[in-house]
Amino acid sequence: MTNNQVNGNPTFMPKLVEQLPSTVFIHYFHIAGGTETLPHQHDWGQIHLIKQGVLDMEVNGRKMVSPAGYAIWTPANVPHRAFNRKDVEYCAINIDIARSEGLPNQACMIALPPLVLAIIDDLITRQVDKIESHQDTCLTDVLLERLASAHQVDDFLPTTQDSLLQPILSALEANPADDRSLSEWAKLVFSTERTLTRRFQKHLRMSFNEWRQRLKVVTALQLLKQSDAINQVAFQLGYSDASAFIKMFRRHTGLTPTVYRQQVSGHQSHSNEQ
């Protein structure tokens, strides 16, 4: 990869090759926080994922936000770029067109099942990049089958430039603990709760409350990388007690905050979370 700067931000451009060394090829590396990936595309599809934190990508001009536990799929010849606010351990699974027939024709996010995560962790731990052995060929066969059948979502935290919604989303991103109701926001943007409800469904395909909860999940993934206590993280996100935060976090990620933190750090600790 090549490194440079654009607008003061570090950038890198992945080393582009004309042909994959194997029909499934895996590469993984550390990317420093505040780094932009320059726009590029490939003659094959890619699964993009990170071990912890949040991956911000722009795919064909569309912004996509992917927390750990999800991946972004970009089909062959689809332009994409990325920006990561924090340090990330990035992994790309490059898939030849002939092997990606079961995957979508459009870019999307994929919720990664535990088996898929386990296979990827195994390949990375053994520092496998080219798939050559019979064992690894069998593993990647299962990997591709499970990716093709995994739950697909348009975007975990979609955005919009809608004139009424954009100021609300920006304010919440700046302060995820803001607990103003949709009716209160309607007064601030000189609209009605009914109009905003329709626009959330039309432009974001989810309710106001669902979008706000997802924002809190994405923010929590960053906060949990720090040493703050769980109840302190909950307070920063606007919860008066940790139990409601834990319930919300587990609903979206399948993990409690403590278990997620253990997976990120690689350490085990005792917890009373329910």
N, C-alpha and C positions, 0 to 999 in steps of 0.2 A: 504494500500500500504506500501511497505518497502522502506526505503531510504538508500543510501550508496554513495560511490564515485568510479568512474572508470577514470583513467588517469587525476585525479584532478577535474573532472566534477561531480557535484551532479547527482545521478541517482535515479530512483524509479522504483519499480516493482508493477504494479497493483495487488491487491489481486484477485487471480484467484479462481473461484468457479466452481464446477462441473456441476451445473444446474442453469439456470436463475430463479429468483423468479417469473417472469411473462414473457410471450412470447415476450413482448417488455419491456425492462428495461433501464432506463436512469440514467447515473451518470455524475456528473459535478464537477469540482474542479479547484482550482488555481494551476498553475505550475510555479515555479520561473524560470527566464531566465537562460540559460546555463545548463539546466537539460536534461539528456539523459534518455529515457525509455528503459529498457533492452528488448532484443528480447523475444517475447512471442506469443501465439496464443490461440484461443478460439474454442469451439465447436459450435459457432454461428457466424453470421455476425455482423459487426460493421460499423456504420456511425461515422466518426471522424470529428469534426468541432471546430472552435474557433470563438469567438465573434469579435475579431479584431486582426490585425497583420498577421503573416504567420506561418503556421504549416509545419514543415519539417518531413517527414516520410520516412522510408525505408521499402518497402513491398516486401517480397520474394526476397530481394537483389536489388530491384529497387528503386531509389530515387524518391520521389514525393514531390512537393512543392504546398501547398494549401493556397491561401489567404482567408481572410474573405469573406463570400458570396459563397464559395465553400465548399464541403465536400469530404473526401476520404472514399471510400467504400472498406472494406476488407471482402471477403467472409469467411465462416467458415473454420477453420484449415489452414489459410494462415499466416505464420510468419510475424511479423511486429515489428518495433521499431520506436522511434521518438526522435527528438532533437529540442528544441525550443531556439532560440537565445535570445528572450525577454520574459518577463512575459506574460502568456496567461491564459485566462479563457477557459478551455477545456471542451468539452462535448462529450460523447460517447453514441450513441443510439445502444443498444445491441438488435439484432433481431434474434429470434429463426428461425432455418432453415425452419420450416413449414410456417413461415410468410414472408419469404424472396424470395419466388419463382419468383416474378416479377423483382427482382434485378439481376444485371449481375453476371455471373459465375466467372468473372475475376475482380481483383482490378482495380478501376478507380476513376476518380474525377467526381463529380456531381455538376452542377451549381444549387444552391438552389433557387427555386422560392420564391417570397415574402410570399405566403401562408405557405410554409414549415417553413420559418424563424419565422413567426408569431406563428405557433403552438408550435415550439420548445421554443420560448421565453415565451409563456404562461405556458408551463409545468415547465420550470425552475423557473419562477417567483412564481408559486404555490408550488414549491419544490416537484414536483411529481417525483418519481422514478419508483415504481411499478405501472403498469397500472391495476387498479382494478375496478374503477367506470364505469358505462355505458357511462357517458359523455367522460371520457378519452379514453375508448375503441373506441368510435366513432371518436374522434380526431386522434388517432393513425391509424385507418383505412384509414382516409383521408391522413394522413402523408405518409403512406407506398405507397398508390396509386400515390401520387404526386412525391415521390422519384423515383418510378419505371418508371414514364413517363418523368422525368426531363432530360434535355440535359446532355449527358455524354461526357467527354473528357478524353483522355489518361493521360494527365498531363498538368497543366497550364504552368509550366516552366520546360520542360524536359531538361535533361543533357545527355552528351555523353562523352565517353573516346576516341573518334576518335582523331587520332594524329594531324590532321589539325585544327579541331574545338575546341578541349579542351583548347588550349592556348588563343584563341579568347574569349571563354566564361569566362574563369578565369579572363582575363584582364577587361572585361566589368563588371563582378561582383564586382571587386575591384574599378572600377570607372564607374558607370552607365552614367555619363555625357560625356564619350568619344564619340565623334561624327565622328570618322574615318569611311569612306565608306568601303564597302566590297572589292572594288578593292584595297584600301590601305592596308587592312588586308591581302589580297592575297599576296601582295609583301612581307609583313613581315614574312609570313609563307612559302614563296617560292612556291606559288601555283598560280592558276588563279582564277579570279572571277567566271568563269563558273564552275570550279571544286567545289569551295566552295558552290555555289548555289545548285548544285546537292547534295552535302553532307548535307547541312541544311535540304533539303527536305527528304533525305533518312533516316537520323538519328534522326532528331527532328520533322519532318513532318510539318514544317512551314518555312517561309522565314527568312532570317537574320533580316530584319527590324521588322517583327512580334515578333521574339524572343526578340530583344532588347527592344521593347515597353513593352512586358510583364515583363521583368526584371525591367523596370522603374516603372511599377504598383506595383510590389512586394516591391520595395524599398520605393516607396511613402507611402504604407500602414504603414511602420515603421516610416517614417519621420513625417507623419500626427498625430502620437500619441504624438509628441512633440509640443512645442508652437510656432514653426517657422511660419511666415506668408506664405500664399499660394504661393506668387510670389518668396519667398526665397526657398521654396521646389522645385518649378519649375526650378529655377536657379541651384540648386544642382544637378538636373537631366539633365542639359544641354539645357534647354529651355531659349530662350532670352526673352520671355514674358509668362505670366501665361495663356493666353487664349488657346494656343496650348496644354499646359499641361492639362488644365481642359477638353478640348475636348477629348484628348486621354484617360484620366482617366475615364471619363463618358462612353466612348465606351466600355471599358473593364469591368466596375463594375456596370454600370447603375446609378451611383451616381456622383455628383460633389464632389470635395475634401472637401468642407465645410460641405456638408450634411453628408458625411462619418465621418468627425471629430465630428459632432454633435451626430451621432449615437454612436460613440465610447465613448464619454464623457458623454452622456445623457443630454447635455445642448442644448438649442436653441440659435441661434444668427442670426442676419440679414446678408444677403450676396447679392452682386450684380452679382454673377456668372450667366452666361447665359448657 
